[in-house]
């Protein structure tokens, strides 16, 4: 209700309330005034109490005739008013006037930068509901035992609370105290529900408006109010209360909050009766000023049937409250199940969230009435009986109106209203005349259902105009986080029917949006109002910081250098990640310099002048990093000057990197398809001990330049063309498969593809939304995803478990007719291969590629059958030794990540032998048994040699062979046949007799 009141006005209101609260706290330590107001002889005071005997455990309670009113005002007036404000006026009103929040923001007012990032404290963000409920439980016990009437103790308690709130914001910034620690937050959750009785509706407000938040400030440039949101919590109660309600309805701990609060409220009031033996003790309000409350901690805590029960009060109170929580939780859960069964009989399609919403609403209704009709009586009983009855009637009326307004809400209705507002926005852009349908009203006055009806009867609208309206609504819904690419078809179903939009048209529009803004369909991009406000606020602050310098003629780069300290502070304040900073910088650069050669360089070139890159070394620049999952990133490169990257889908490249001052080479599959030749993309999973993967994730940014070599590899659908493919992958083994799939779809190839992908959890599915979009868009592309684990609180409707015979035959019953490509961990591939052999699959149509270091198989004895082969190379100066150790048949070419290479297993050759490797430049001579590769020997002696794939494919480890003879464990694909007499691939070369290397 007060969400639109100016910040200037509310700031003054907060100051008045804070000053009043501080005076109240001070009065708890020293108060010479209020005893005069409570004096029984002061007949003019409305606060005077008659002297009477209040029995507690059969004895008159010791109270003073006049007393300080601080505790009575706090417990009897301040707390009830706060609860009433929350239910009636909505949480936004309370948030904007809360004195504790106002004081907690002292660190921000002093421009102190937060020390920690709340997002990294996963334990707190995941368990804050339990923490807040625990604090609330402790607080109620503290009231009964320590602070109800002990004024100095209450004063210290409030000062400690203020200090904790300030410390929390100092550590984490934002509303971290309110969202994650403050016990009153759960009271707000209970009594607000989806919205207060007179609360505002944020989901009907424009996307970047302030809505319900107190996080707002005055824009120095315009003098207008603007959001100061830093996205400390998403979804945020202060941005959109109803969305937060629906999103958190099934959150762990939410039922405990709703059901447990009802139990706490009830048992709290009951305990006063159990303790004193009568209701008069609580109704009189003397518990706010009884003498020496702390002296009763170890007296009997129960007095039942005129008999004291010898359980100390310090134990009896927590037992009573805990028992109340337990009983309330059990009863409410039972009623929830009964009510759910009842509703399911009437409506089998009713959702769990609707059931919970209605049960929660009943609990709130009961809690509110118990609190005010029973709990509020100490102050109300001071008034005449008609006033008491009127107050009770008002409480019931207000709570009933709230229940009536809340009962019919649902997540679906909320989404429908949100989309209707976006539809209204799109309709306003049209030049059509709606007057004959509006009957004198404006579009803003139409209810959501009326907006949908209007969309259905758009006067004289062409199909193209309807598509444009639908595209606008879909884009806004994706931006606001109301839906995502995979669920948008279902969410917008009603609107599609109204506008006569087909499913294929929906996917066409979705594809267009993905091309126009790839981040829009990225499942790892945060899409919500809080995120939009945070980025928008950072951009605005950054523009203000740099604008004056840039306008004075200083370059943008120089402006960044001059303001580097302030920019770092802004990044910290708004929690800007390195990737976000890169994207914002790119947009900012485009705004400040509008040269086509910078933002669209290919448009300024003659297409015939662009060279093709087909092989060899190349320098490239990173233009984008994409978070695919929590530990997987894609890196997109272009060459300068531009080239057309030409390769076969499924091949890999070798990166030539400088890490910690040393040259490191690693090979990665190309995840982009050659049908998109202007860019080259690799996708890298961060490994715990991965030198290169960690370096790439932490250091490779937009603008970074690296060198690469390639393309290489035979694991490609080009090598074995087939009209029917079965692609099977697991984990990061998806990268060559996505390259093939993208190419097939991009080129409209007449190829029937079944794609089976195995991931650990739904959150680990790489390229999930793109795969789902491809499956929905291309009829010949079928997708099946299976997961092996399900995260707590997540829902998964697809396959579960490891790939098995049943799953394979269900997904691809004609698998024997297909060419099969498999990529993933070795154990996964071996399991797939064994399964296919068992199912009589023609293995000549089977191709696999190990994604990781290959484990060399054991060498076989000399009398091993002849199908085991090796390759021997010698120079003209080679030794006369004819020793040739036998090795196993090599695996298919593998695609290397940065896992450490496996050690070569001992040979089982029956005749031991010795070999010598001389490193000419290093001056070292190594005597060995021929069981380790030359590269491994060099590394053992700290001789620096280049290396890449470690499988003889990339050629990075090539060294000149001065003299001697070597064996290769497999065909050295990374070495031209013409070069094999003068060069050697050290990663797979094993010395025979004496070998001299130019290294």
ZAMARGU-4260 file (C-alpha; in steps of 0.2 Angstrom, whole numbers, plus 5000, padded with zeros to 4 digits):
<rodrens>
0) 5000/5000/5000 | 5014/5012/5004 | 5026/5005/4990 | 5023/5021/4980 | 5025/5033/4994
5) 5041/5044/4990 | 5057/5038/4998 | 5060/5056/5005 | 5044/5055/5015 | 5047/5037/5021
10) 5065/5042/5026 | 5057/5055/5038 | 5045/5042/5044 | 5059/5030/5048 | 5069/5043/5057
15) 5054/5046/5068 | 5052/5028/5072 | 5070/5024/5075 | 5071/5039/5087 | 5056/5033/5096
20) 5063/5015/5097 | 5080/5021/5104 | 5071/5031/5117 | 5061/5016/5121 | 5077/5006/5123
25) 5085/5020/5134 | 5069/5020/5145 | 5073/5001/5149 | 5088/5007/5158 | 5082/5024/5166
30) 5064/5030/5166 | 5058/5043/5179 | 5043/5048/5169 | 5031/5033/5165 | 5029/5027/5184
35) 5019/5043/5186 | 5007/5037/5172 | 5005/5020/5179 | 5002/5026/5197 | 4985/5019/5203
40) 4981/5036/5211 | 4983/5045/5195 | 4965/5044/5189 | 4968/5055/5174 | 4981/5043/5166
45) 4974/5030/5154 | 4988/5018/5159 | 4985/5017/5178 | 4981/5000/5185 | 4971/4997/5200
50) 4979/4988/5214 | 4973/4970/5214 | 4979/4952/5219 | 4985/4942/5204 | 4987/4924/5209
55) 5002/4914/5202 | 5003/4897/5209 | 4991/4901/5223 | 5000/4917/5229 | 4998/4935/5225
60) 5011/4941/5213 | 5023/4954/5219 | 5021/4969/5208 | 5024/4987/5211 | 5010/4999/5212
65) 5018/5010/5199 | 5030/5004/5186 | 5041/5009/5171 | 5031/5006/5155 | 5045/5001/5143
70) 5042/4982/5143 | 5023/4984/5142 | 5024/4996/5127 | 5036/4984/5118 | 5027/4968/5121
75) 5009/4975/5122 | 5009/4988/5108 | 5024/4987/5097 | 5024/4969/5093 | 5005/4967/5089
80) 5006/4983/5078 | 5020/4975/5068 | 5010/4959/5065 | 4994/4969/5061 | 5004/4980/5048
85) 5011/4965/5040 | 4994/4956/5037 | 4984/4971/5033 | 4996/4983/5023 | 5008/4970/5016
90) 5026/4966/5020 | 5032/4981/5009 | 5025/4993/5022 | 5033/4985/5036 | 5050/4984/5027
95) 5050/5002/5023 | 5047/5007/5041 | 5056/4994/5051 | 5068/5002/5063 | 5079/4987/5065
100) 5082/4987/5046 | 5086/5005/5046 | 5099/5003/5059 | 5106/4988/5051 | 5111/4998/5036
105) 5124/5009/5045 | 5138/5000/5036 | 5131/5004/5019 | 5128/5022/5024 | 5146/5023/5029
110) 5151/5016/5012 | 5159/5001/5020 | 5162/4987/5008 | 5155/4970/5013 | 5169/4957/5018
115) 5160/4941/5012 | 5149/4936/4998 | 5132/4928/5004 | 5131/4917/4989 | 5146/4908/4994
120) 5139/4904/5011 | 5128/4889/5005 | 5125/4882/5022 | 5116/4899/5027 | 5107/4902/5011
125) 5101/4884/5011 | 5096/4882/5029 | 5091/4900/5034 | 5073/4895/5037 | 5078/4883/5051
130) 5090/4895/5058 | 5077/4909/5059 | 5064/4897/5066 | 5077/4892/5079 | 5080/4910/5084
135) 5062/4913/5085 | 5060/4898/5097 | 5074/4904/5107 | 5067/4922/5108 | 5050/4916/5114
140) 5058/4906/5128 | 5069/4921/5132 | 5053/4931/5134 | 5045/4919/5146 | 5061/4916/5156
145) 5072/4932/5156 | 5065/4947/5147 | 5047/4949/5149 | 5048/4961/5164 | 5067/4962/5167
150) 5069/4979/5158 | 5089/4980/5158 | 5089/4962/5151 | 5077/4967/5138 | 5087/4982/5134
155) 5103/4972/5132 | 5094/4960/5121 | 5088/4973/5109 | 5105/4981/5109 | 5113/4964/5105
160) 5100/4961/5091 | 5104/4978/5083 | 5123/4974/5084 | 5120/4958/5076 | 5110/4965/5062
165) 5124/4978/5059 | 5137/4965/5059 | 5128/4954/5047 | 5126/4968/5034 | 5144/4973/5037
170) 5149/4955/5033 | 5137/4952/5018 | 5129/4969/5013 | 5111/4971/5007 | 5096/4964/5017
175) 5106/4949/5023 | 5100/4951/5041 | 5082/4952/5036 | 5083/4938/5023 | 5093/4925/5032
180) 5094/4929/5051 | 5080/4940/5058 | 5067/4929/5067 | 5053/4942/5062 | 5056/4937/5044
185) 5047/4920/5047 | 5032/4930/5055 | 5031/4940/5039 | 5031/4925/5029 | 5017/4918/5039
190) 5006/4933/5040 | 5009/4940/5023 | 5005/4924/5013 | 5005/4928/4994 | 5001/4947/4998
195) 4994/4958/5012 | 4976/4963/5013 | 4980/4980/5005 | 4997/4975/4998 | 5003/4979/4981
200) 5005/4968/4966 | 5023/4969/4960 | 5021/4956/4946 | 5009/4969/4937 | 5023/4982/4937
205) 5035/4986/4923 | 5051/4975/4923 | 5063/4987/4930 | 5052/4997/4942 | 5055/4998/4961
210) 5039/4988/4965 | 5039/4984/4984 | 5057/4986/4989 | 5064/4998/5002 | 5081/4996/4993
215) 5079/5012/4984 | 5088/5028/4983 | 5088/5045/4974 | 5096/5046/4957 | 5108/5061/4957
220) 5106/5064/4939 | 5088/5064/4937 | 5082/5067/4955 | 5070/5052/4953 | 5069/5037/4964
225) 5078/5022/4958 | 5081/5004/4964 | 5097/5000/4974 | 5095/4982/4973 | 5111/4971/4974
230) 5102/4954/4972 | 5107/4948/4989 | 5092/4935/4988 | 5083/4929/4974 | 5068/4928/4973
235) 5067/4942/4985 | 5052/4946/4996 | 5055/4965/4993 | 5055/4964/4974 | 5040/4953/4972
240) 5032/4945/4987 | 5020/4934/4978 | 5033/4926/4967 | 5044/4923/4982 | 5029/4915/4991
245) 5025/4903/4976 | 5044/4899/4973 | 5047/4895/4992 | 5031/4886/4995 | 5039/4868/4994
250) 5056/4874/5001 | 5064/4864/5015 | 5058/4871/5031 | 5043/4880/5024 | 5031/4868/5033
255) 5040/4869/5049 | 5038/4888/5048 | 5019/4888/5045 | 5014/4874/5056 | 5027/4876/5069
260) 5022/4895/5071 | 5004/4890/5075 | 5011/4878/5088 | 5022/4891/5096 | 5009/4905/5096
265) 4996/4893/5104 | 5008/4884/5117 | 5016/4901/5122 | 4999/4908/5128 | 4994/4891/5136
270) 5010/4890/5146 | 5005/4906/5156 | 4990/4896/5162 | 5000/4880/5165 | 5013/4890/5175
275) 5001/4901/5185 | 4986/4890/5186 | 4974/4903/5179 | 4971/4915/5165 | 4971/4930/5175
280) 4990/4930/5176 | 4991/4933/5157 | 4976/4944/5155 | 4981/4956/5168 | 4997/4960/5159
285) 5007/4960/5176 | 5020/4948/5167 | 5027/4964/5159 | 5032/4972/5176 | 5032/4958/5189
290) 5046/4960/5202 | 5062/4950/5199 | 5057/4939/5185 | 5074/4930/5185 | 5071/4924/5203
295) 5058/4912/5196 | 5069/4902/5184 | 5071/4887/5196 | 5054/4888/5204 | 5041/4875/5199
300) 5037/4878/5180 | 5019/4870/5181 | 5005/4873/5193 | 4990/4861/5188 | 4975/4857/5198
305) 4982/4868/5213 | 4998/4858/5214 | 5015/4863/5209 | 5024/4851/5198 | 5043/4851/5203
310) 5050/4854/5185 | 5060/4870/5185 | 5053/4884/5175 | 5069/4885/5165 | 5065/4868/5158
315) 5046/4868/5158 | 5044/4883/5146 | 5055/4875/5132 | 5047/4858/5134 | 5029/4866/5133
320) 5034/4876/5117 | 5043/4862/5109 | 5028/4850/5113 | 5017/4863/5105 | 5027/4864/5089
325) 5028/4845/5088 | 5009/4843/5090 | 5004/4857/5079 | 5016/4850/5065 | 5009/4833/5066
330) 4991/4838/5066 | 4993/4850/5052 | 5003/4837/5042 | 4989/4825/5045 | 4975/4838/5040
335) 4985/4842/5025 | 4985/4824/5019 | 4966/4823/5022 | 4962/4839/5013 | 4974/4834/4999
340) 4964/4818/4997 | 4948/4827/4997 | 4953/4840/4984 | 4960/4827/4973 | 4943/4818/4972
345) 4935/4834/4966 | 4950/4839/4955 | 4963/4826/4951 | 4974/4839/4943 | 4976/4850/4958
350) 4994/4854/4962 | 5004/4851/4978 | 5007/4870/4979 | 4988/4874/4978 | 4985/4862/4993
355) 4999/4869/5003 | 4993/4886/4999 | 4976/4883/5006 | 4982/4874/5022 | 4995/4888/5025
360) 4981/4901/5023 | 4970/4892/5036 | 4985/4891/5048 | 4988/4910/5046 | 4970/4914/5048
365) 4970/4904/5065 | 4986/4911/5071 | 4981/4929/5068 | 4965/4927/5077 | 4973/4917/5092
370) 4986/4931/5093 | 4974/4946/5094 | 4959/4938/5102 | 4968/4929/5116 | 4986/4936/5115
375) 4981/4954/5113 | 4968/4955/5128 | 4980/4962/5141 | 4979/4979/5133 | 4961/4977/5126
380) 4954/4973/5143 | 4958/4990/5149 | 4944/4997/5138 | 4925/4996/5140 | 4916/4980/5135
385) 4909/4987/5119 | 4926/4992/5113 | 4933/4975/5117 | 4919/4967/5107 | 4921/4979/5093
390) 4940/4975/5093 | 4937/4956/5092 | 4924/4959/5078 | 4937/4969/5068 | 4950/4956/5070
395) 4939/4943/5063 | 4933/4954/5049 | 4951/4959/5044 | 4957/4941/5044 | 4942/4934/5035
400) 4944/4947/5021 | 4962/4942/5020 | 4958/4924/5019 | 4945/4928/5006 | 4957/4938/4995
405) 4970/4925/4997 | 4960/4908/4995 | 4958/4909/4976 | 4977/4913/4972 | 4988/4900/4964
410) 5005/4900/4955 | 4996/4897/4939 | 4985/4913/4941 | 5000/4923/4946 | 5009/4917/4930
415) 4994/4921/4920 | 4992/4938/4927 | 5011/4942/4924 | 5009/4936/4906 | 4993/4946/4904
420) 5003/4962/4909 | 5016/4958/4897 | 5003/4955/4883 | 4995/4972/4888 | 5012/4980/4885
425) 5014/4972/4868 | 4996/4977/4863 | 5000/4995/4867 | 5013/4995/4854 | 5001/4990/4840
430) 4993/5004/4830 | 4976/4995/4829 | 4960/5003/4835 | 4953/4994/4851 | 4940/5006/4855
435) 4925/4996/4849 | 4930/4982/4861 | 4935/4993/4876 | 4918/5002/4879 | 4926/5018/4884
440) 4940/5010/4895 | 4958/5009/4893 | 4970/4994/4891 | 4977/4998/4908 | 4959/4995/4916
445) 4956/4978/4908 | 4957/4963/4920 | 4969/4949/4914 | 4955/4938/4907 | 4949/4953/4897
450) 4966/4956/4890 | 4967/4938/4884 | 4950/4939/4876 | 4955/4955/4867 | 4970/4946/4860
455) 4959/4933/4853 | 4949/4946/4844 | 4962/4957/4838 | 4954/4969/4825 | 4961/4967/4808
460) 4977/4960/4814 | 4988/4950/4802 | 4996/4934/4807 | 5013/4943/4806 | 5007/4956/4819
465) 5001/4942/4830 | 5018/4933/4829 | 5026/4950/4834 | 5015/4952/4849 | 5018/4934/4854
470) 5037/4936/4852 | 5037/4952/4863 | 5027/4942/4877 | 5039/4927/4876 | 5055/4938/4876
475) 5048/4948/4891 | 5043/4932/4900 | 5061/4924/4897 | 5069/4940/4903 | 5059/4941/4919
480) 5062/4923/4923 | 5043/4918/4922 | 5048/4904/4910 | 5063/4896/4901 | 5065/4889/4884
485) 5060/4871/4889 | 5044/4876/4898 | 5039/4891/4888 | 5028/4880/4876 | 5017/4874/4890
490) 5017/4891/4900 | 5011/4901/4885 | 4999/4888/4879 | 4984/4898/4883 | 4991/4914/4874
495) 4996/4903/4859 | 4978/4897/4857 | 4971/4914/4858 | 4983/4921/4845 | 4982/4905/4834
500) 5001/4902/4835 | 5006/4884/4831 | 5020/4875/4840 | 5032/4876/4825 | 5029/4895/4825
505) 5033/4895/4844 | 5050/4886/4841 | 5054/4897/4826 | 5052/4913/4837 | 5062/4904/4851
510) 5076/4901/4839 | 5075/4919/4833 | 5077/4925/4851 | 5091/4914/4854 | 5100/4921/4838
515) 5097/4939/4843 | 5102/4936/4861 | 5110/4919/4865 | 5110/4923/4884 | 5091/4923/4884
520) 5090/4904/4882 | 5106/4900/4892 | 5099/4889/4907 | 5114/4895/4918 | 5110/4914/4916
525) 5100/4921/4930 | 5084/4927/4924 | 5074/4936/4937 | 5069/4954/4942 | 5082/4955/4955
530) 5096/4950/4943 | 5090/4963/4931 | 5090/4977/4944 | 5107/4972/4950 | 5115/4973/4933
535) 5105/4989/4928 | 5110/4997/4944 | 5129/4993/4941 | 5128/4999/4923 | 5120/5015/4928
540) 5133/5018/4942 | 5147/5013/4930 | 5141/5025/4917 | 5140/5040/4929 | 5158/5036/4935
545) 5165/5036/4917 | 5154/5048/4907 | 5162/5064/4913 | 5180/5057/4909 | 5175/5050/4892
550) 5166/5066/4887 | 5182/5076/4891 | 5191/5067/4878 | 5199/5053/4888 | 5198/5036/4880
555) 5187/5023/4888 | 5203/5012/4893 | 5211/5027/4902 | 5195/5031/4911 | 5194/5013/4917
560) 5212/5015/4923 | 5209/5031/4932 | 5193/5025/4941 | 5199/5007/4944 | 5198/5008/4963
565) 5180/5014/4962 | 5175/5001/4949 | 5182/4987/4960 | 5171/4994/4974 | 5156/4994/4962
570) 5159/4976/4957 | 5160/4971/4975 | 5145/4980/4980 | 5134/4973/4965 | 5142/4956/4965
575) 5147/4957/4947 | 5156/4941/4941 | 5170/4942/4929 | 5159/4936/4915 | 5146/4949/4918
580) 5159/4962/4919 | 5166/4956/4902 | 5148/4957/4894 | 5145/4974/4902 | 5162/4981/4896
585) 5158/4975/4878 | 5141/4984/4879 | 5149/4999/4886 | 5163/4999/4873 | 5150/4998/4859
590) 5140/5013/4867 | 5156/5024/4868 | 5163/5019/4851 | 5151/5015/4837 | 5164/5010/4823
595) 5157/4995/4813 | 5175/4988/4812 | 5174/4985/4831 | 5156/4979/4833 | 5153/4970/4817
600) 5170/4968/4808 | 5164/4955/4796 | 5152/4967/4788 | 5166/4978/4783 | 5176/4964/4774
605) 5174/4957/4757 | 5168/4939/4760 | 5180/4933/4746 | 5195/4940/4756 | 5193/4929/4771
610) 5205/4915/4772 | 5201/4897/4777 | 5210/4889/4791 | 5212/4871/4788 | 5227/4866/4798
615) 5242/4873/4807 | 5245/4885/4821 | 5234/4900/4824 | 5232/4914/4836 | 5214/4917/4842
620) 5205/4929/4853 | 5191/4924/4866 | 5175/4934/4862 | 5163/4925/4875 | 5163/4913/4889
625) 5147/4903/4893 | 5143/4894/4909 | 5136/4878/4903 | 5134/4870/4921 | 5142/4874/4938
630) 5159/4867/4933 | 5158/4867/4914 | 5162/4882/4903 | 5162/4885/4884 | 5175/4897/4877
635) 5171/4905/4860 | 5185/4911/4849 | 5188/4921/4833 | 5204/4924/4823 | 5211/4941/4819
640) 5211/4944/4805 | 5196/4934/4803 | 5197/4916/4796 | 5184/4903/4791 | 5187/4889/4803
645) 5187/4873/4793 | 5187/4856/4801 | 5176/4840/4803 | 5163/4839/4817 | 5170/4829/4831
650) 5189/4834/4828 | 5199/4842/4842 | 5212/4856/4843 | 5228/4858/4854 | 5230/4873/4865
655) 5247/4881/4867 | 5247/4890/4883 | 5259/4899/4895 | 5254/4894/4913 | 5265/4900/4927
660) 5279/4904/4915 | 5279/4887/4907 | 5273/4881/4890 | 5258/4869/4892 | 5249/4860/4878
665) 5232/4852/4880 | 5219/4845/4867 | 5201/4848/4868 | 5186/4843/4856 | 5179/4857/4846
670) 5161/4859/4852 | 5155/4871/4838 | 5151/4864/4821 | 5160/4869/4805 | 5143/4875/4798
675) 5147/4890/4809 | 5164/4894/4802 | 5167/4912/4809 | 5169/4905/4827 | 5178/4891/4835
680) 5171/4884/4852 | 5178/4872/4865 | 5169/4866/4881 | 5179/4863/4896 | 5175/4854/4913
685) 5184/4861/4928 | 5193/4846/4936 | 5199/4847/4954 | 5217/4844/4950 | 5216/4850/4932
690) 5230/4862/4929 | 5224/4868/4912 | 5205/4867/4915 | 5207/4877/4931 | 5218/4890/4922
695) 5205/4892/4908 | 5190/4894/4920 | 5199/4907/4931 | 5210/4916/4918 | 5203/4915/4900
700) 5191/4930/4898 | 5184/4940/4884 | 5199/4948/4875 | 5211/4935/4880 | 5223/4929/4866
705) 5229/4911/4865 | 5238/4900/4852 | 5231/4883/4845 | 5235/4870/4833 | 5224/4858/4823
710) 5212/4852/4818 | 5215/4833/4822 | 5206/4817/4825 | 5197/4804/4816 | 5182/4803/4828
715) 5170/4811/4816 | 5154/4807/4806 | 5163/4813/4790 | 5174/4798/4791 | 5160/4785/4791
720) 5145/4793/4783 | 5128/4785/4788 | 5110/4790/4786 | 5106/4783/4803 | 5116/4788/4818
725) 5116/4783/4837 | 5126/4796/4847 | 5130/4790/4865 | 5139/4801/4877 | 5142/4804/4896
730) 5148/4819/4905 | 5160/4830/4896 | 5161/4817/4882 | 5146/4826/4874 | 5158/4839/4866
735) 5162/4830/4850 | 5144/4824/4849 | 5136/4841/4850 | 5148/4847/4836 | 5141/4833/4825
740) 5123/4836/4830 | 5124/4855/4827 | 5132/4852/4810 | 5118/4839/4805 | 5104/4851/4811
745) 5112/4867/4804 | 5114/4859/4787 | 5097/4851/4786 | 5106/4834/4783 | 5094/4820/4779
750) 5101/4810/4794 | 5091/4801/4807 | 5099/4804/4824 | 5096/4796/4841 | 5106/4806/4854
755) 5108/4797/4871 | 5116/4807/4885 | 5120/4802/4903 | 5124/4815/4917 | 5126/4814/4935
760) 5112/4826/4940 | 5100/4837/4930 | 5111/4852/4935 | 5126/4843/4926 | 5117/4841/4909
765) 5128/4851/4897 | 5119/4860/4883 | 5102/4854/4890 | 5091/4868/4883 | 5100/4868/4866
770) 5097/4849/4865 | 5079/4850/4870 | 5077/4864/4857 | 5085/4854/4843 | 5074/4839/4848
775) 5059/4850/4847 | 5064/4859/4831 | 5071/4845/4820 | 5060/4830/4817 | 5075/4818/4813
780) 5084/4822/4830 | 5078/4812/4845 | 5084/4815/4862 | 5085/4804/4878 | 5094/4810/4894
785) 5097/4799/4909 | 5103/4804/4926 | 5112/4794/4939 | 5108/4805/4954 | 5094/4816/4959
790) 5097/4832/4969 | 5087/4835/4985 | 5071/4845/4981 | 5073/4843/4962 | 5060/4835/4950
795) 5066/4824/4936 | 5054/4816/4924 | 5066/4808/4912 | 5076/4791/4913 | 5085/4787/4929
800) 5101/4776/4931 | 5115/4771/4920 | 5112/4766/4902 | 5106/4748/4901 | 5098/4736/4888
805) 5080/4741/4892 | 5084/4760/4890 | 5093/4757/4874 | 5080/4747/4866 | 5066/4758/4872
810) 5075/4774/4865 | 5082/4767/4849 | 5074/4750/4845 | 5083/4750/4828 | 5100/4752/4835
815) 5107/4738/4825 | 5104/4747/4809 | 5113/4763/4815 | 5131/4768/4816 | 5136/4771/4834
820) 5148/4784/4841 | 5152/4783/4859 | 5162/4796/4870 | 5164/4797/4888 | 5174/4790/4903
825) 5183/4774/4899 | 5172/4763/4911 | 5156/4771/4903 | 5162/4767/4885 | 5167/4749/4890
830) 5150/4746/4898 | 5142/4752/4882 | 5153/4742/4871 | 5150/4726/4881 | 5132/4729/4881
835) 5131/4731/4862 | 5142/4716/4859 | 5130/4706/4870 | 5115/4712/4860 | 5124/4706/4843
840) 5127/4724/4837 | 5138/4724/4821 | 5154/4731/4829 | 5161/4736/4813 | 5149/4751/4814
845) 5155/4755/4832 | 5167/4770/4835 | 5172/4777/4852 | 5183/4791/4858 | 5190/4791/4876
850) 5188/4808/4884 | 5203/4809/4895 | 5220/4801/4897 | 5221/4784/4890 | 5227/4770/4901
855) 5239/4760/4892 | 5236/4741/4892 | 5248/4728/4898 | 5261/4722/4886 | 5259/4704/4882
860) 5272/4690/4882 | 5283/4686/4867 | 5273/4671/4863 | 5257/4682/4861 | 5247/4678/4845
865) 5252/4688/4830 | 5237/4700/4829 | 5246/4711/4842 | 5256/4724/4832 | 5268/4738/4834
870) 5277/4751/4824 | 5296/4752/4823 | 5305/4767/4817 | 5324/4769/4815 | 5336/4781/4807
875) 5351/4777/4796 | 5362/4779/4812 | 5351/4767/4822 | 5358/4753/4833 | 5359/4736/4826
880) 5348/4730/4841 | 5333/4721/4834 | 5323/4720/4851 | 5305/4724/4848 | 5293/4723/4863
885) 5275/4718/4860 | 5261/4730/4864 | 5242/4728/4864 | 5231/4733/4849 | 5229/4752/4852
890) 5212/4760/4857 | 5203/4772/4845 | 5210/4790/4845 | 5205/4799/4861 | 5201/4816/4865
895) 5212/4823/4879 | 5207/4834/4893 | 5219/4839/4906 | 5219/4824/4917 | 5236/4818/4922
900) 5242/4804/4911 | 5241/4786/4918 | 5258/4777/4921 | 5263/4764/4909 | 5260/4747/4917
905) 5275/4735/4918 | 5278/4724/4903 | 5276/4706/4905 | 5289/4702/4892 | 5298/4687/4898
910) 5316/4693/4893 | 5321/4709/4902 | 5332/4721/4892 | 5339/4738/4894 | 5339/4754/4883
915) 5347/4771/4884 | 5340/4788/4880 | 5352/4802/4877 | 5345/4820/4878 | 5358/4829/4867
920) 5354/4847/4872 | 5351/4843/4890 | 5367/4832/4892 | 5358/4819/4901 | 5359/4800/4898
925) 5345/4789/4905 | 5346/4770/4906 | 5329/4762/4906 | 5320/4745/4903 | 5310/4751/4888
930) 5294/4751/4897 | 5292/4770/4898 | 5289/4782/4884 | 5303/4795/4880 | 5292/4809/4886
935) 5289/4800/4903 | 5308/4798/4905 | 5311/4816/4901 | 5298/4822/4914 | 5306/4810/4928
940) 5323/4819/4925 | 5315/4837/4924 | 5319/4839/4906 | 5306/4851/4898 | 5298/4844/4883
945) 5282/4850/4874 | 5267/4839/4875 | 5249/4839/4871 | 5237/4824/4869 | 5250/4811/4875
950) 5242/4799/4862 | 5252/4802/4846 | 5239/4812/4838 | 5242/4831/4840 | 5261/4831/4836
955) 5265/4843/4850 | 5278/4832/4857 | 5288/4830/4841 | 5307/4830/4843 | 5321/4827/4831
960) 5328/4809/4831 | 5347/4810/4830 | 5350/4792/4830 | 5343/4776/4837 | 5327/4765/4835
965) 5310/4767/4844 | 5294/4757/4845 | 5277/4766/4844 | 5263/4758/4854 | 5251/4763/4841
970) 5251/4772/4824 | 5258/4789/4826 | 5245/4799/4818 | 5252/4816/4823 | 5268/4813/4812
975) 5268/4813/4793 | 5275/4796/4786 | 5289/4806/4777 | 5295/4813/4793 | 5296/4797/4803
980) 5314/4794/4799 | 5320/4811/4806 | 5307/4815/4820 | 5299/4805/4834 | 5283/4808/4844
985) 5290/4806/4862 | 5273/4803/4870 | 5271/4786/4862 | 5289/4782/4857 | 5298/4768/4867
990) 5317/4767/4866 | 5326/4752/4858 | 5344/4750/4863 | 5352/4767/4862 | 5342/4782/4856
995) 5348/4800/4854 | 5335/4814/4855 | 5339/4832/4850 | 5332/4839/4866
</rodrens>
